[in-house]
Amino acid sequence: MMTTLEHGCDTRSRILDAARQLFAERGYAATSLADIASAVGLTKTAVAYHFHPKDRLAVELIAPAAEDIVALLETDFGGEREFTEALVTFAVRHRTIIRLIMEDISGADDAPPGSPGEAIRAFRDVIYTRLTSPDPDPTRRVRAWALMGALQYVVVKTIDLPEEEVRENLLAAAFGIYGLPA
């Protein structure tokens, strides 16, 4: 028999799963609490009990990706190939969250201090530096921005494709951008 606590955790998990799916399909702004409630068979009030305002859903969905990117950036990889592979794997694994960030919470360049956009900009800048160097030549700059653009748009625009297929093709493209063997 399920306890009240277990039932509450199960409900939260169902709400988060539905929100993740709906945000990926429709976008954050186009998904209401009523839409999420309908997807899990609850009332809007029940969803709001667990996640009000709606921003709390986004924060909770983003947290595991944020932990993973911090771990990725703290890891000392053997070289450019290994870092690129880990970055692609991260982007594909968290593509629904990247869509949420890029299409609905973006504006990192203009983000005020202390905002989520400022944190996104900081992560972006660290990734860029890891892909180039502190003082990159023009070729490295172009390649780094090309890879970051590919990561952003490919994972966002291919949410409907199987994860492994996206990872395999995106990895081949990333290695091609850097002239690395596949």
N, C-alpha and C positions, 0 to 999 in steps of 0.2 A: 504494500500500500504506500502511495506517495505521500510524503509529508507536505505541509504547507510551504516550507522552505524549498523543497525540491520542486514543487509545482511552480513556485515563483521563479526559480532559476530556469526551469524549462520554458516558462512563458517568456521570460527575457530573451532566452536563446532563440526562440521561435520568432520573436519580434525583430531581433537583430538580423537573423537570416533573411527574413522577408524584406527588411529595410535595405540590406546589402543588395539583394536581387533587384528590387524596384529602383533603387538609386542607380544601379548599373544599367537597367533598361531605359529608364525615363529621365534620369538626372535627379539631383537633390531637390532643386526648386520645384520641379514638376510632380514631386511625390508628396502627398499630404499624409498626416497621421491617419486620416480616414482610409486612405488607400492601403496603408500598412495594416490597419486594423482589419480591413476586409480580407486581406491576404492570409491572415492568421485566424480568422473567425472570431475576432474580439470586437468590442466596441471601441470607439475612438477614446472614450474616457479611460478604458482599461489600458490602452497603449500609453496615454498621457500620464497615467499613474506611474508607469515605469520610466518613461522618457519624456519629460516636459521641461523645457521646450524641446522642439525637434532637434536643435543643435546638439543636445546630449547624445542622441543617436549617432550623429556624425563623429563626435569626440570618441565615443566608445568603439566605433568601427575603425577609426584611424589609429587608435592606441597600439594594437599589435604590429601594424606596419611601421609605426614610429619606432617601436622597440627593435624591430628587425633592421631598419635602416641605420640606427645607432650602432648596433652590433656589426653590421656590414662595414661601416665607416671606421670602426675601431679595429678591424681585423687587418693584420699585415699580410697581404697576399704575396705570393711568390713573384708576381709580375703583372704586366698589363693584361695579358690574356685571362689570368685567373680572376682579376678584379672585374673585368668586362663580363665574364661568364656569371660571376656572382651577382653583378648589377642587373643583368638581363633576367636571371632567375628570380631575383627579388621583384622586378617590375612585373613580370608575368604572374607571379604568385599573388601579388597585391593589385592586380589591374582594376578590380572594381573600386578599390580605395583610391587609386591614382585617378580614375575617372572622376570620382567625387571631388578630389582635390583640384584637378586641372580644369574641369569644366564648371564646377560650382563654387569652389572656395578660392579660386585663383586670384590673381591680382597681386602676386608676390612682389613685383617690382615697386608697386605703389603702397605696399602695406605699411601701416603705422607701427611704431615700436610696440612690442608686447602682443601683437596680433598673431593669429595662426599663419597669415601670409608671410610675416617676418620669419617665422620658423621654417616655412617652406623655402623661402629664399636662402636662408642659411644652409639648409641641407643641399639645395641645388648648387650653391657656390662651393661647398666642400666636395661634392661629387665632381664638379667641373675641374677643380684643382687636382683631384685624384686622377682624372682622365688626361690631364695636360701636364702641368707642373706649375710652380708659382710664377714662372716667366715664360709662357709658351711662345713658340714661333707661330706664324700664321697658319701653317699646315695643321699643327696640333690644335689650334683654336677651332678651325673649321671642322676638323674631325670630331672633336669633343661636342660641339654644338650639334653636329649632324647626328651623332649617336644619341644625345639627350633628346633631341626632337623626335627621332625615330622611336625611342623608348616611350615617350609621352604619347605620341599619336597612335602608334601601332597597338599598344596595349588597350588604349581607350576605344579604338575603332574595331577591335576584333574580339570583344567580350563574348560574342556568340560562337567563337571557334574553340575547339579543345585546347586546353592549356599547353599540353606537350607539343602540339603542332605549332602554336604561336611561338613557344620558347625555341624550338628547333630552327624555325625560319628567321626569327629575330636574332638569334645567336649567329647564324650564318651571315646575316646582313651586318651585324656589329663587327664581326671579324673582318668582313670585307671593307668596312669603313676604315679600319685600322691597318688593313693589309696583312692581317694575321692569317695563318693557315686554319682552315675549318676543322 
